[in-house]
Amino acid sequence: MQLLDITYDSVIKNIALDEALLLYSEQTGEQFLRFWKPQRNAVVMGRSGKLEQEAAQEYCRNHTIPVYRRPSGGGTILTGPGCLMYTIVLNSNLNGRLKEIQGCHDFVLGQMATAFNNIGIPCCILGISDLAIGNLKFSGNSLRLKRDAILYHGTLLCEFNLKRISDALLPPPKQPDYRQKRSHAEFVTNLERSMVEIQSAITDHWKPVNTAGEIPKPVQILHQDLLDNKYQDSEWDVLS
């Protein structure tokens, strides 16, 4: 597993890099643990998300918050300063549980929960793909499953302005039972730990062997191709 701590100024470039890593892993079997830290707010929808149902479009326009689509499923998020974004790309041939959607959620989130428990954060898995403290969510996650590799990525709320979530996002059309129809502000929480501590705990748990942090040249080529031929399209750059 290779460790990457790389953040582009553009959120769409960060999204595209996650997919490039998945495509490369599908070809080679290489595995990655990646972190990135957005410097501006952006709404990011899942592959099948509907703009009119999930984003407060007028607020986003008035506050220059772009809306993008990612290659994985799941619900719509608001990211920005104070969020730590993580990405795990795994060779699914090494673990039979990674050949099915729920097995991916159970395996990766189980590992993440253990990493947080190791530093005294008593979290658990709730819903399909949330990590929570008590009944307060601090991490939403999604995946893309291919034949030989999976992309699993999520948001970790560390020191985020939680009020902005209610401003920028509509109540989600699909909600887990444990949410109990609570508003965004009542449903989420920050970890109140530094990103450095959280990132270190995750890295220590997954134990990447290669920590050089350089993007392989073939991934760079895949990344640029995705930017040139996919992510400039209005299907992915939804509102900017």
N, C-alpha and C positions, 0 to 999 in steps of 0.2 A: 504493500500500500504506500502510495506517495502522498506527502503532505503538501498542500498548496494554500498559501495565505495571500490571496491576490484580489484586489478590489479595483474595478474600473470606475471611472467617473460616471459613466452611463449605466443605468440599471439594466437596460436592454442588453448591453454587452455582457454583463454578469450573468443574465439569464441564458444567453446564447452559449457562454462558456460551459455552463452545466450540461447543456445538451451535447456540446462537442466532446466533453469528457465521456459521456455515455456512449456516443458513437465510436470513440476510440477504444473504449473498454470492450465493446461488442466485437471489435476487430482483433484485439490483442489479448484480452483477459486481464489487462492492468486494472488496478484498483486505486481509488483516490479518496482522500479526506480533504475537503476544501472549506475555507472560511472566507467570507467577505462581509464588509461593513458599509452599508449604503450611506452616502453623504447627503442625500436629499430624500424627501418623501416621494413615494410612488405607490400606486395601487397595482397589485399584481393578481390577475385572475387565473383560474385553472383553464385547461384546454377548452372546456365546454361551458365556461362561465358566460353569463349574459349581462352585458353592461347595464342595461336598464333595470335589472333586478338586483344588482349587487353594489354598484358604485353611486355615490351622490354626485352626479355629473356636474351640476351647477357649482357646487362647492369646489370640486376638483379644478374646474376651469378657472374660477375666481382666484384660487390659491396656487395656480400653476402646478398642479399635481398630475403628472402623466399617468395613464392607465395602460398597462402592458398585459400580455398573455404569456404564460409559461408553457413548456412542453408537457408538464405533468398535470394530473387531475386535481381534485380537491377544491376547497372554497377560496374565496377572494380574501386577500390580506392587504393591509397597509404596512409598508416598511419604511424605514428611514433611520436617521441618527438615533442611536440607543438600541438598535436591533443588531443582533449577531446572527448572520445567515450561515447555515452550515450545509454542506453537500457531501453525501457519501455515495460513491459509485462502486458497486461490487460485482464480481464475477459470479453469476448465479449457478454456474456449474459446480461450484465448490460447496454449495449448501442447498439441499433439496427444498428447504423452506422458502427459498428465494424464487421458486418457480411459480408461486401463486401470490396474489395480492395480499391477502390477510397474513400469510406467512411472512411477507416482507415487512409489513407494519409491526407484527409481533416481535420479529427478530431485531430489527434496527431500533425500535423504540425501547425494547427491553435492554439493549446495550446502553442506550442513552440514559435511561432511568438509573441504571447501575452506576454510570459515570457521575451523575448528579448526587446519588445517595452517598457515594464515596467522599464527597466534600460537604456532607451534612444537609443536603437539600432533599427533604422527604417527599419526592414526587411519585406520581403513578400515571399509568396509561388510562385515559378515559375516552369514551366515544370510540370512533374508528381509528383516529390517528392524532390524538391530542396528548400532550403532557401537561399535568396539572399538579398544583399544590392544594390539597383539600379538593374543593370543587371550583378552583380558579385556574383558568388556562393560562399558561405562559409560553406554550409552543404549539403551533399548528404545522402539520407536515403533509407532504404529498409525494407521489412516486410515479415513475414511468418504468414499465416492465417490458423489456425486449427479450429475445430468445435466449441470449447468453449473458446479459448484464442488466442491472437495475440502477436507476437513478433515484436516490432518496434524498430529499432536501426539505429544510424547514426553517422557521423563524424562531429565534429565542429572544423574548422580551427581557432586556437587561435593565436599561435605564431610558425607556421610551416614554414619550408624551402620550399617555393612554387616551386622553380626551380626543385626540385627533382621529382615533379609530371611529368613534361615533360620528364625527363630523364628515369623514370621507367615505364611509361605508354604510350601506343600507343594512337593515336586519337580514341575515342570510336566509334564502328560501328553504334550505335544508339545515336543520339544527339537531345536534345530539340530544338525547333525552336529558342528560345531566345538566344541560344549559338551563332548562326550565323557563324558557322564553325570556331570559334576562337580557338586558341591553348589553352592548359591547362594554360599556364602562363598568357594569356590575359583574361581568363574566371573566375579564382578563386581569392579570397582575404581572408586575415586573419581578424578576428574580432578586433584584436589589443586590446583586453581586457584580463586580467589574467584569467586563468582557474578557480581560486578560485571565482572570481566575476561571471563568467558564470555559474558555477556549483551551486552557491548559488541562482542565479536568477531562474534557472530551479527547484531547490528543493523548493524554496519559493512558486512557482506557483503550483506545483503538490501536495504539502503538504502531504508527506508520514506520516502516523501515527506511524509506527514502524521504529525508527531510530537506532536500536541496531546494525545493520550492520553485523549480523552473518548469514552465509549461513545455511539454515535449513538442518538437517542431511539427509533427503530424497533427497534433491537437490545435496548434496555431492555425494551420491551414484549414482544418475543418471549421474552426471558429470563424475565420474570415469568410469562408464560403456561406455559412449560415447567416452572417450579418448581411452579406451582399445579396443573397438570393431568397431569404426567408423572413428575417426579422425586420426588414424595412417595410414589409407589406402591412396594410392596415388591419389585417387579421390578427397581427401580433402587436403592432404599435397602435393601440386601440384609440387612445385619446391623448394627444400631446400638443 
